[in-house]
Amino acid sequence: MRWLLPWILAASSILQATGQTSLSMSSPVPATEEPYTRAQYCRWPCECPRSPPRCAPGVSLVTDGCDCCKTCAKQRGESCTEADTCDFHRGLYCDYSGDRPRYEIGVCAQIVGVGCVLNGVRYKNGETFQPSCKYNCTCINGAVGCVPMCTNSRPPLVWCPNPKLIKMTGKCCEQWVCDDSRKIRKTSPRHISSAAYEGEEEAWQKNCIVHTSPWSPCSKTCGLGISTRISNDNEQCRLLKESRLCNMRPCEVDITQHIKPGKKCLAVYRANEPMNYTISGCVSKSPYRPKYCGVCTDNRCCTPYKSKTIEVSFQCPDGTEFSWKIMWINACFCNLNCRNPNDIFADLAHYYDYSEIAN
């Protein structure tokens, strides 16, 4: 029987090896994955430092994405989050595409050729469209500029006692008519030039049809805001977006205190002392004493009636200089027609013939 012992030992070792192999090849028990918790970059209630940070020259001091504290805006190529926002004054936005699928940390990138949204409809950059038969609009880099199509009909001149703007059957644009047709003179008075009836529909410049939309309403009702328009009044005859700063009225001044006794409105407010414009720590090289639109104690609101655009030069602490276009208010009027600041058609419908408002 001794000669069987080696075979028994060999068979036992083979069974042990086979058992180990079967155990090692069994399917592993899957580990339970912990659910991913999104990082919270905003904390409420807000805890802000006593004094705002001092930003580098040219870097905007903005409110953080949590709408809590003042912070220095992130610049191009820097990391950004829902709290650390990019410098929108420089056309930057936070690109989260590189952080899939979390979309928590992005990189500040330049906005190039963004589209527009008007009345819930999205338009591509450079697209021309007509939201109604009365207006022709163009989307340029996020800004919508429109020009009125109903410019042929002009109000009757002074000899018409009762001019009326009426809707004509089968036509888009209203037409001016004189209520008493028997009193209309067939010829114009000698002191009024025939040019009052004429007027070129389009301006030509070096084989280019110049197209400039009116300035949009200021983005803010008080404090420093932005107004935009589109124009091809350049050597390339290319439609470009133009921006200018605007300040309807100072937020920190109670203009109602300046309303005269017995009055309910102050159409124009002007500070006694000149001031310097300030942008991101850079100060205008010259002082200015601008006019602002006032306020009313009743339901009326005051808006610019005449304005122009001036060029203001700024100097930064590091010695660099730049210039910005700024809206300069000449006159305001107060009425019950309080329009939405974002209604781009409000000024076109009523004041398209007043060139001083569109300059």
C-alpha positions in Angstrom: 0.0 0.0 0.0 3.0 2.3 0.4 3.2 2.7 -3.4 -0.3 4.3 -3.3 0.7 7.0 -0.9 2.4 9.3 -3.4 -0.6 9.1 -5.7 -3.0 9.9 -2.8 -0.9 12.9 -1.8 -0.8 14.1 -5.4 -4.5 13.8 -5.8 -5.1 15.7 -2.6 -2.9 18.6 -3.6 -4.7 18.7 -7.0 -8.1 19.0 -5.3 -6.8 21.7 -3.0 -5.4 23.7 -6.0 -8.7 23.2 -7.9 -10.7 24.5 -4.9 -8.5 27.5 -4.6 -8.8 28.2 -8.3 -12.6 28.0 -8.2 -12.7 30.4 -5.2 -10.4 32.9 -6.9 -12.5 32.9 -10.1 -15.7 33.6 -8.3 -17.3 37.0 -9.1 -16.3 39.8 -6.7 -18.9 41.5 -4.6 -19.5 45.0 -6.0 -18.6 47.8 -3.6 -21.4 50.3 -2.9 -20.5 53.7 -4.4 -21.2 56.8 -2.2 -23.5 59.3 -3.8 -21.7 62.4 -5.2 -22.2 65.5 -3.2 -22.0 68.8 -5.2 -19.7 71.3 -3.6 -21.5 74.4 -2.1 -19.5 77.5 -2.9 -22.2 79.9 -1.5 -22.9 80.1 2.2 -25.9 81.9 3.8 -26.2 84.1 5.7 -23.6 86.1 3.9 -20.3 86.8 5.7 -18.4 89.6 4.0 -15.3 91.5 5.1 -15.7 95.0 6.5 -14.1 96.6 3.5 -14.2 95.4 -0.1 -11.0 94.1 -1.7 -8.6 96.3 -3.7 -8.6 95.0 -7.2 -5.7 95.3 -9.7 -6.0 98.1 -12.2 -8.4 97.2 -14.9 -10.1 94.5 -12.9 -13.7 95.0 -12.1 -15.1 95.1 -8.6 -18.3 93.1 -8.8 -20.8 91.3 -6.6 -20.1 87.6 -6.3 -22.3 85.0 -7.8 -23.9 84.4 -4.4 -25.2 87.9 -4.5 -23.4 88.6 -1.2 -20.1 90.3 -1.2 -17.9 92.5 -3.4 -15.1 90.6 -5.0 -12.5 91.1 -7.8 -13.8 89.5 -11.0 -12.0 86.6 -12.4 -10.1 87.2 -15.7 -9.6 85.3 -18.8 -8.1 81.8 -18.2 -8.7 81.9 -14.5 -10.9 79.3 -12.7 -14.5 80.3 -11.9 -17.3 78.9 -9.9 -20.9 79.8 -9.0 -19.4 82.2 -6.4 -16.3 83.4 -8.3 -17.8 85.1 -11.3 -15.9 86.2 -14.5 -15.5 89.9 -15.5 -18.6 90.5 -17.5 -17.5 94.0 -18.2 -14.8 92.5 -20.5 -17.3 90.1 -22.1 -16.1 87.0 -20.2 -18.2 84.0 -19.1 -17.6 80.9 -17.1 -17.1 77.9 -19.4 -17.9 74.6 -17.5 -17.6 72.3 -20.5 -14.2 71.0 -19.2 -15.6 69.8 -15.9 -18.1 67.1 -17.1 -20.2 65.7 -15.5 -19.9 67.8 -12.3 -19.9 71.3 -13.9 -18.6 72.9 -10.8 -15.3 74.6 -11.7 -15.0 76.4 -15.1 -12.6 78.6 -16.9 -13.3 82.3 -17.8 -13.5 82.5 -21.6 -14.4 85.2 -24.1 -17.9 85.5 -25.4 -17.6 85.3 -29.2 -20.6 85.9 -31.4 -23.3 85.0 -29.0 -26.9 85.0 -30.1 -29.9 87.0 -28.9 -33.2 86.2 -27.3 -36.1 88.6 -28.0 -39.7 87.9 -26.8 -38.8 84.2 -26.1 -37.3 83.7 -29.6 -33.6 82.9 -30.1 -31.7 84.4 -33.0 -28.2 83.6 -34.2 -25.4 86.2 -34.2 -25.6 88.2 -37.4 -29.2 87.2 -38.1 -31.6 89.8 -39.5 -35.3 89.4 -38.7 -38.6 91.2 -38.4 -40.4 90.6 -35.1 -43.3 92.5 -36.7 -43.9 94.3 -39.9 -43.1 97.6 -38.3 -39.4 96.8 -37.3 -36.4 95.3 -38.9 -33.9 94.0 -36.4 -30.4 92.5 -36.4 -28.7 90.4 -33.7 -25.0 91.4 -33.2 -23.1 89.7 -30.4 -25.9 89.5 -28.0 -27.4 92.9 -28.7 -30.5 93.5 -30.7 -30.7 96.7 -32.8 -33.9 97.6 -34.6 -34.9 100.3 -37.1 -38.5 101.3 -37.8 -40.0 100.4 -41.2 -42.8 102.9 -40.9 -41.0 106.1 -41.7 -42.7 107.2 -45.0 -45.7 108.9 -43.3 -44.9 112.2 -41.6 -47.3 114.4 -39.6 -49.1 117.1 -41.6 -47.4 120.5 -41.2 -48.7 123.4 -39.3 -51.7 124.3 -41.5 -53.5 121.1 -40.5 -55.4 121.8 -37.3 -56.2 118.2 -36.3 -53.7 115.6 -37.5 -54.5 112.0 -36.7 -52.5 108.8 -37.0 -54.9 106.0 -38.2 -54.7 102.4 -39.2 -55.2 101.8 -43.0 -56.9 98.7 -44.2 -54.5 96.2 -45.6 -51.4 98.1 -44.6 -49.0 97.5 -41.7 -48.1 101.1 -41.0 -50.4 103.8 -39.7 -50.9 106.9 -41.8 -51.1 110.5 -40.9 -54.3 112.2 -42.1 -55.8 115.6 -41.5 -59.2 115.5 -39.8 -60.6 118.4 -41.8 -59.6 117.8 -45.4 -61.3 121.0 -46.7 -58.7 123.1 -45.0 -55.6 121.3 -46.4 -53.6 123.6 -48.7 -52.6 122.1 -52.0 -49.3 123.8 -52.0 -46.8 124.3 -49.2 -46.3 127.8 -47.8 -43.4 129.8 -49.2 -41.5 129.9 -45.9 -41.4 126.1 -45.7 -39.0 124.3 -48.0 -40.1 121.3 -50.0 -37.4 119.4 -48.2 -39.8 119.1 -45.3 -41.8 116.6 -47.3 -38.8 114.7 -48.6 -35.9 113.0 -46.9 -33.7 110.2 -48.0 -34.8 106.8 -46.7 -31.2 105.6 -46.5 -27.8 107.3 -46.1 -25.1 106.4 -48.7 -21.5 106.5 -47.8 -18.7 105.1 -50.1 -21.1 102.5 -51.7 -22.4 101.6 -48.2 -25.9 102.0 -46.9 -25.3 103.4 -43.5 -27.4 101.6 -40.9 -27.3 102.8 -37.2 -30.0 101.8 -34.7 -31.0 104.0 -31.8 -29.3 103.5 -28.5 -31.1 101.0 -26.3 -32.6 102.3 -23.0 -30.1 102.3 -20.1 -29.8 98.9 -18.4 -30.3 100.5 -14.9 -32.7 103.1 -13.6 -30.0 104.5 -11.3 -26.3 104.2 -11.1 -23.9 103.2 -13.9 -25.5 101.0 -16.6 -24.9 100.1 -20.3 -26.6 101.1 -23.5 -26.0 99.4 -26.8 -26.7 99.9 -30.5 -25.5 98.4 -33.8 -24.0 100.4 -36.7 -22.1 99.9 -39.9 -20.9 103.5 -40.0 -17.2 102.4 -40.4 -14.7 101.9 -43.2 -15.6 98.2 -43.6 -19.3 98.9 -43.7 -19.6 96.1 -41.2 -22.4 95.9 -38.6 -20.8 96.1 -35.2 -22.0 96.3 -31.6 -21.4 99.7 -29.9 -21.7 100.3 -26.2 -21.8 103.4 -24.0 -22.1 103.9 -20.3 -25.2 105.6 -19.0 -26.3 107.0 -15.6 -30.0 108.0 -15.4 -29.7 109.3 -11.9 -27.5 108.6 -8.8 -28.7 105.9 -6.5 -27.3 107.5 -3.4 -29.1 110.9 -3.8 -32.7 111.4 -2.7 -33.8 113.6 -5.5 -37.3 114.1 -4.0 -35.7 116.5 -1.4 -34.9 118.9 -4.3 -38.5 119.1 -5.6 -39.8 122.6 -5.1 -42.7 123.2 -2.7 -46.1 122.7 -4.5 -44.5 120.7 -7.3 -44.7 116.9 -7.8 -41.8 116.5 -10.3 -38.2 117.5 -10.9 -37.5 116.8 -14.5 -33.7 117.4 -14.4 -31.3 117.1 -11.4 -27.8 118.4 -11.4 -25.3 118.3 -8.6 -23.7 121.5 -7.3 -20.1 120.3 -7.6 -18.4 118.6 -10.5 -17.4 115.0 -10.2 -15.1 112.4 -11.8 -16.3 109.2 -13.4 -14.8 106.1 -11.9 -14.6 102.6 -13.6 -12.8 99.7 -11.8 -10.5 102.1 -9.9 -9.7 104.2 -13.0 -10.7 107.9 -12.8 -11.7 110.2 -15.6 -8.9 112.7 -16.4 -11.3 115.7 -16.3 -14.2 116.5 -13.9 -17.7 116.7 -15.2 -21.0 118.1 -13.9 -23.6 115.9 -15.7 -27.4 116.3 -15.7 -29.6 113.5 -14.5 -33.3 112.7 -15.0 -35.3 113.5 -11.9 -38.2 111.9 -10.2 -41.9 112.5 -9.4 -43.9 111.9 -6.3 -46.9 110.7 -8.3 -47.2 107.9 -10.9 -45.1 109.8 -13.5 -41.6 108.9 -14.5 -38.8 111.0 -16.0 -36.8 109.8 -19.0 -34.2 111.4 -21.3 -35.7 113.6 -24.1 -32.4 114.9 -25.6 -29.0 113.3 -25.2 -25.7 112.9 -26.9 -22.6 110.7 -26.6 -19.3 112.0 -25.3 -15.9 110.4 -25.1 -14.4 110.3 -21.7 -10.7 109.5 -21.0 -9.7 107.5 -17.9 -6.4 107.1 -16.2 -5.6 104.1 -14.0 -3.2 103.9 -11.0 -0.6 102.0 -13.0 -0.5 104.8 -15.6 -2.5 103.1 -18.3 -5.2 105.1 -20.1 -8.4 104.2 -22.0 -11.6 105.9 -23.1 -15.3 105.1 -22.9 -18.3 106.5 -24.6 -20.8 107.9 -22.1 -24.4 109.1 -22.5 -24.7 112.9 -21.8 -28.2 113.9 -20.9 -29.3 117.3 -22.1 -33.1 117.3 -21.2 -35.6 115.0 -19.6 -39.4 115.0 -19.5 -41.9 113.4 -17.1 -45.1 111.7 -18.1 -47.3 108.7 -17.3 -45.9 106.6 -20.1 -43.5 104.7 -17.9 -41.8 102.1 -20.1 -40.0 99.0 -19.3 -36.2 99.8 -19.5 -35.7 96.6 -21.6 -38.4 97.6 -24.2 -36.2 98.2 -27.2 -39.2 99.3 -29.3 -40.5 102.0 -27.0 -38.2 104.8 -28.3 -38.5 103.6 -31.9 -42.3 103.9 -31.9 -42.4 107.5 -30.8 -39.1 109.3 -31.3 -37.6 107.8 -34.5 -37.7 111.2 -36.1 -35.7 112.9 -33.3 -32.1 112.6 -34.3 -30.8 114.0 -31.1 -32.0 110.9 -29.2 -30.3 108.5 -31.5 -26.9 110.2 -31.5 
